[in-house]
Amino acid sequence: MWRALNQFSRSRASWLLLLLCVVGLEATALYFQHGQGLAPCVMCIYERVALFGVGTAALLGLIAPDEPFWRTLGLLAYGITAAWGLKLSLEHVSYQFPDPNQLFGPTCDVAVNFPSWAPLNQWLPQVFEASGDCSKVVWQWLGWSMPQWLVGIFSAMLVIWGLVVIAQFIGRPPRRIFLNNTRLCAKH
């Protein structure tokens, strides 16, 4: 299993699969926003950016997946952005379902706060501008809200990432230091 996972991580198909998952999730988010009229909140936008980060990691891995530099860079970016997405999703869930024992629950920012060198909400407001309320549950499927689904999605991404990282070490094909003995004997 580990060797197969290691070999799969060295193929473009693995990174393309990750990229297609991100594109599908982003397309779903845009469908809910523009097709269903559900206004994204600040946390929704930040979670969207985390998904774009995973997509960027997939693009890095696609460059040359068999080269350790690009694969490692892709895996690092994938792990960091998926972990960041999980953190954001858990925080978002706490806004929607606050602890009833707390007098004042957590609150969300009123507007997105991107760095001045990358004002995504100004460059592409159709995708990165927030106008919804983080604490409102506006959609559910199978009893889970969108941020709860994202907790599951980012958790699954991190489990897969962890397995792939482990496979980089224990699933490596053995290195051959010496030539095969049969070839040596045949030459003499």
C-alpha atoms as a printed R data frame, in Angstrom:
    type eleno elety resid chain resno       x       y       z
1   ATOM     1    CA   MET     A     1   0.000   0.000   0.000
2   ATOM     2    CA   TRP     A     2   2.718   2.468   0.960
3   ATOM     3    CA   ARG     A     3   4.722   1.883  -2.208
4   ATOM     4    CA   ALA     A     4   1.588   2.298  -4.371
5   ATOM     5    CA   LEU     A     5   0.725   5.526  -2.546
6   ATOM     6    CA   ASN     A     6   4.283   6.762  -2.982
7   ATOM     7    CA   GLN     A     7   4.217   5.976  -6.698
8   ATOM     8    CA   PHE     A     8   0.791   7.607  -7.081
9   ATOM     9    CA   SER     A     9   2.098  10.800  -5.429
10  ATOM    10    CA   ARG     A    10   4.851  10.859  -8.066
11  ATOM    11    CA   SER     A    11   2.286  10.921 -10.878
12  ATOM    12    CA   ARG     A    12   0.541  13.904 -12.395
13  ATOM    13    CA   ALA     A    13  -2.757  12.042 -11.973
14  ATOM    14    CA   SER     A    14  -2.608  12.420  -8.175
15  ATOM    15    CA   TRP     A    15  -2.048  16.159  -8.297
16  ATOM    16    CA   LEU     A    16  -4.618  16.571 -11.054
17  ATOM    17    CA   LEU     A    17  -7.155  14.675  -8.920
18  ATOM    18    CA   LEU     A    18  -6.481  17.052  -6.026
19  ATOM    19    CA   LEU     A    19  -6.857  20.055  -8.342
20  ATOM    20    CA   LEU     A    20 -10.145  18.705  -9.747
21  ATOM    21    CA   CYS     A    21 -11.494  18.241  -6.207
22  ATOM    22    CA   VAL     A    22 -10.651  21.862  -5.409
23  ATOM    23    CA   VAL     A    23 -12.190  23.111  -8.665
24  ATOM    24    CA   GLY     A    24 -15.352  21.117  -7.898
25  ATOM    25    CA   LEU     A    25 -15.587  22.531  -4.370
26  ATOM    26    CA   GLU     A    26 -14.964  26.090  -5.572
27  ATOM    27    CA   ALA     A    27 -17.550  25.678  -8.346
28  ATOM    28    CA   THR     A    28 -20.035  24.432  -5.751
29  ATOM    29    CA   ALA     A    29 -19.353  27.457  -3.554
30  ATOM    30    CA   LEU     A    30 -19.873  29.822  -6.488
31  ATOM    31    CA   TYR     A    31 -23.074  27.989  -7.432
32  ATOM    32    CA   PHE     A    32 -24.428  28.464  -3.912
33  ATOM    33    CA   GLN     A    33 -23.433  32.136  -4.031
34  ATOM    34    CA   HIS     A    34 -24.581  33.125  -7.507
35  ATOM    35    CA   GLY     A    35 -27.042  30.363  -8.415
36  ATOM    36    CA   GLN     A    36 -28.813  29.952  -5.089
37  ATOM    37    CA   GLY     A    37 -28.304  33.505  -3.819
38  ATOM    38    CA   LEU     A    38 -26.585  32.506  -0.562
39  ATOM    39    CA   ALA     A    39 -24.379  35.407   0.485
40  ATOM    40    CA   PRO     A    40 -20.947  34.233   1.696
41  ATOM    41    CA   CYS     A    41 -19.734  35.508   5.040
42  ATOM    42    CA   VAL     A    42 -16.201  36.550   5.968
43  ATOM    43    CA   MET     A    43 -15.300  33.053   7.173
44  ATOM    44    CA   CYS     A    44 -16.740  31.539   3.980
45  ATOM    45    CA   ILE     A    45 -14.397  33.729   1.961
46  ATOM    46    CA   TYR     A    46 -11.387  32.807   4.107
47  ATOM    47    CA   GLU     A    47 -12.277  29.109   3.742
48  ATOM    48    CA   ARG     A    48 -12.523  29.687  -0.005
49  ATOM    49    CA   VAL     A    49  -9.014  31.176   0.013
50  ATOM    50    CA   ALA     A    50  -7.738  28.123   1.911
51  ATOM    51    CA   LEU     A    51  -9.214  25.912  -0.817
52  ATOM    52    CA   PHE     A    52  -7.488  28.044  -3.440
53  ATOM    53    CA   GLY     A    53  -4.291  27.432  -1.459
54  ATOM    54    CA   VAL     A    54  -4.800  23.669  -1.776
55  ATOM    55    CA   GLY     A    55  -5.381  24.207  -5.496
56  ATOM    56    CA   THR     A    56  -2.133  26.162  -5.738
57  ATOM    57    CA   ALA     A    57  -0.369  23.299  -3.962
58  ATOM    58    CA   ALA     A    58  -1.805  20.917  -6.559
59  ATOM    59    CA   LEU     A    59  -0.448  23.128  -9.334
60  ATOM    60    CA   LEU     A    60   3.002  23.073  -7.703
61  ATOM    61    CA   GLY     A    61   2.887  19.294  -7.536
62  ATOM    62    CA   LEU     A    62   1.760  19.112 -11.161
63  ATOM    63    CA   ILE     A    63   4.895  20.903 -12.358
64  ATOM    64    CA   ALA     A    64   7.153  17.875 -11.879
65  ATOM    65    CA   PRO     A    65   5.696  15.343  -9.443
66  ATOM    66    CA   ASP     A    66   8.599  12.936  -9.834
67  ATOM    67    CA   GLU     A    67  11.098  15.614  -8.763
68  ATOM    68    CA   PRO     A    68  11.522  15.704  -4.959
69  ATOM    69    CA   PHE     A    69  11.699  19.514  -4.840
70  ATOM    70    CA   TRP     A    70   8.323  20.120  -6.521
71  ATOM    71    CA   ARG     A    71   6.611  17.212  -4.795
72  ATOM    72    CA   THR     A    72   7.873  18.357  -1.385
73  ATOM    73    CA   LEU     A    73   6.890  21.959  -2.072
74  ATOM    74    CA   GLY     A    74   3.421  20.828  -3.182
75  ATOM    75    CA   LEU     A    75   3.013  18.600  -0.127
76  ATOM    76    CA   LEU     A    76   4.115  21.378   2.245
77  ATOM    77    CA   ALA     A    77   1.716  23.877   0.691
78  ATOM    78    CA   TYR     A    78  -1.081  21.270   0.653
79  ATOM    79    CA   GLY     A    79  -0.617  20.422   4.342
80  ATOM    80    CA   ILE     A    80  -0.331  24.024   5.502
81  ATOM    81    CA   THR     A    81  -3.348  25.311   3.572
82  ATOM    82    CA   ALA     A    82  -5.543  22.304   4.410
83  ATOM    83    CA   ALA     A    83  -4.681  22.722   8.118
84  ATOM    84    CA   TRP     A    84  -5.448  26.434   7.863
85  ATOM    85    CA   GLY     A    85  -8.779  25.603   6.184
86  ATOM    86    CA   LEU     A    86  -9.622  23.158   8.983
87  ATOM    87    CA   LYS     A    87  -8.803  25.791  11.622
88  ATOM    88    CA   LEU     A    88 -11.023  28.343   9.858
89  ATOM    89    CA   SER     A    89 -13.873  25.857   9.446
90  ATOM    90    CA   LEU     A    90 -13.784  24.886  13.121
91  ATOM    91    CA   GLU     A    91 -13.837  28.567  14.059
92  ATOM    92    CA   HIS     A    92 -16.775  29.127  11.702
93  ATOM    93    CA   VAL     A    93 -18.682  26.236  13.311
94  ATOM    94    CA   SER     A    94 -18.143  27.879  16.706
95  ATOM    95    CA   TYR     A    95 -19.826  31.034  15.362
96  ATOM    96    CA   GLN     A    96 -22.842  29.088  14.147
97  ATOM    97    CA   PHE     A    97 -23.148  26.880  17.220
98  ATOM    98    CA   PRO     A    98 -21.767  28.919  20.149
99  ATOM    99    CA   ASP     A    99 -21.296  27.473  23.616
100 ATOM   100    CA   PRO     A   100 -24.538  28.228  25.493
101 ATOM   101    CA   ASN     A   101 -22.569  28.625  28.739
102 ATOM   102    CA   GLN     A   102 -20.695  31.656  27.426
103 ATOM   103    CA   LEU     A   103 -22.295  35.050  27.943
104 ATOM   104    CA   PHE     A   104 -20.708  36.520  24.829
105 ATOM   105    CA   GLY     A   105 -19.894  34.034  22.094
106 ATOM   106    CA   PRO     A   106 -17.280  34.449  19.392
107 ATOM   107    CA   THR     A   107 -18.025  36.955  16.680
108 ATOM   108    CA   CYS     A   108 -16.972  37.249  13.080
109 ATOM   109    CA   ASP     A   109 -15.430  40.265  11.353
110 ATOM   110    CA   VAL     A   110 -17.802  42.534   9.458
111 ATOM   111    CA   ALA     A   111 -15.643  42.674   6.312
112 ATOM   112    CA   VAL     A   112 -12.843  40.608   4.835
113 ATOM   113    CA   ASN     A   113  -9.370  41.771   5.729
114 ATOM   114    CA   PHE     A   114  -6.856  40.915   3.023
115 ATOM   115    CA   PRO     A   115  -3.306  42.290   3.000
116 ATOM   116    CA   SER     A   116  -2.730  45.496   1.060
117 ATOM   117    CA   TRP     A   117  -0.490  43.626  -1.420
118 ATOM   118    CA   ALA     A   118  -3.313  41.186  -2.262
119 ATOM   119    CA   PRO     A   119  -6.731  42.838  -1.905
120 ATOM   120    CA   LEU     A   120  -8.595  39.883  -3.416
121 ATOM   121    CA   ASN     A   121 -11.999  41.380  -2.610
122 ATOM   122    CA   GLN     A   122 -11.122  44.428  -4.729
123 ATOM   123    CA   TRP     A   123  -9.561  42.447  -7.565
124 ATOM   124    CA   LEU     A   124 -12.399  39.926  -7.862
125 ATOM   125    CA   PRO     A   125 -15.374  40.986  -5.717
126 ATOM   126    CA   GLN     A   126 -17.696  38.412  -7.329
127 ATOM   127    CA   VAL     A   127 -15.617  35.705  -5.643
128 ATOM   128    CA   PHE     A   128 -14.022  37.324  -2.585
129 ATOM   129    CA   GLU     A   129 -16.492  39.899  -1.247
130 ATOM   130    CA   ALA     A   130 -18.448  38.920   1.863
131 ATOM   131    CA   SER     A   131 -21.937  40.116   2.735
132 ATOM   132    CA   GLY     A   132 -23.383  37.234   4.790
133 ATOM   133    CA   ASP     A   133 -23.572  36.640   8.529
134 ATOM   134    CA   CYS     A   134 -21.136  34.033   9.878
135 ATOM   135    CA   SER     A   135 -23.451  32.963  12.693
136 ATOM   136    CA   LYS     A   136 -26.456  32.158  10.484
137 ATOM   137    CA   VAL     A   137 -26.992  28.628   9.231
138 ATOM   138    CA   VAL     A   138 -28.371  29.291   5.749
139 ATOM   139    CA   TRP     A   139 -27.978  25.806   4.309
140 ATOM   140    CA   GLN     A   140 -27.845  22.255   5.633
141 ATOM   141    CA   TRP     A   141 -27.529  18.817   4.117
142 ATOM   142    CA   LEU     A   142 -27.911  15.651   6.170
143 ATOM   143    CA   GLY     A   143 -28.096  17.884   9.231
144 ATOM   144    CA   TRP     A   144 -24.715  19.525   8.675
145 ATOM   145    CA   SER     A   145 -24.121  23.185   7.843
146 ATOM   146    CA   MET     A   146 -21.587  24.254   5.203
147 ATOM   147    CA   PRO     A   147 -18.782  24.907   7.718
148 ATOM   148    CA   GLN     A   148 -19.394  21.489   9.271
149 ATOM   149    CA   TRP     A   149 -19.032  19.896   5.831
150 ATOM   150    CA   LEU     A   150 -15.822  21.858   5.343
151 ATOM   151    CA   VAL     A   151 -14.504  20.501   8.652
152 ATOM   152    CA   GLY     A   152 -15.064  17.024   7.223
153 ATOM   153    CA   ILE     A   153 -13.557  17.923   3.843
154 ATOM   154    CA   PHE     A   154 -10.435  19.572   5.259
155 ATOM   155    CA   SER     A   155 -10.050  16.726   7.783
156 ATOM   156    CA   ALA     A   156 -10.216  14.178   4.962
157 ATOM   157    CA   MET     A   157  -7.672  16.212   3.003
158 ATOM   158    CA   LEU     A   158  -5.327  16.187   5.995
159 ATOM   159    CA   VAL     A   159  -5.713  12.435   6.533
160 ATOM   160    CA   ILE     A   160  -4.874  11.826   2.872
161 ATOM   161    CA   TRP     A   161  -1.996  14.292   3.102
162 ATOM   162    CA   GLY     A   162  -0.652  12.497   6.184
163 ATOM   163    CA   LEU     A   163  -0.791   9.117   4.460
164 ATOM   164    CA   VAL     A   164   0.990  10.502   1.398
165 ATOM   165    CA   VAL     A   165   3.694  12.114   3.551
166 ATOM   166    CA   ILE     A   166   4.249   8.841   5.434
167 ATOM   167    CA   ALA     A   167   4.451   7.032   2.082
168 ATOM   168    CA   GLN     A   168   7.266   9.372   1.043
169 ATOM   169    CA   PHE     A   169   9.424   7.748   3.716
170 ATOM   170    CA   ILE     A   170   8.298   4.153   4.113
171 ATOM   171    CA   GLY     A   171   6.945   3.543   0.630
172 ATOM   172    CA   ARG     A   172  10.088   4.468  -1.259
173 ATOM   173    CA   PRO     A   173  11.374   1.975  -3.757
174 ATOM   174    CA   PRO     A   174  14.612   0.415  -2.487
175 ATOM   175    CA   ARG     A   175  17.808   1.944  -3.783
176 ATOM   176    CA   ARG     A   176  20.125  -0.450  -5.494
177 ATOM   177    CA   ILE     A   177  23.705   0.123  -4.593
178 ATOM   178    CA   PHE     A   178  25.058  -2.879  -6.451
179 ATOM   179    CA   LEU     A   179  24.114  -4.166  -9.859
180 ATOM   180    CA   ASN     A   180  22.056  -7.297 -10.104
181 ATOM   181    CA   ASN     A   181  24.388 -10.314  -9.593
182 ATOM   182    CA   THR     A   182  23.097 -12.139 -12.655
183 ATOM   183    CA   ARG     A   183  24.205  -9.345 -14.938
184 ATOM   184    CA   LEU     A   184  27.649  -9.288 -13.361
185 ATOM   185    CA   CYS     A   185  28.112 -13.025 -13.756
186 ATOM   186    CA   ALA     A   186  26.963 -12.997 -17.364
187 ATOM   187    CA   LYS     A   187  29.660 -10.506 -18.373
188 ATOM   188    CA   HIS     A   188  32.546 -12.544 -16.979
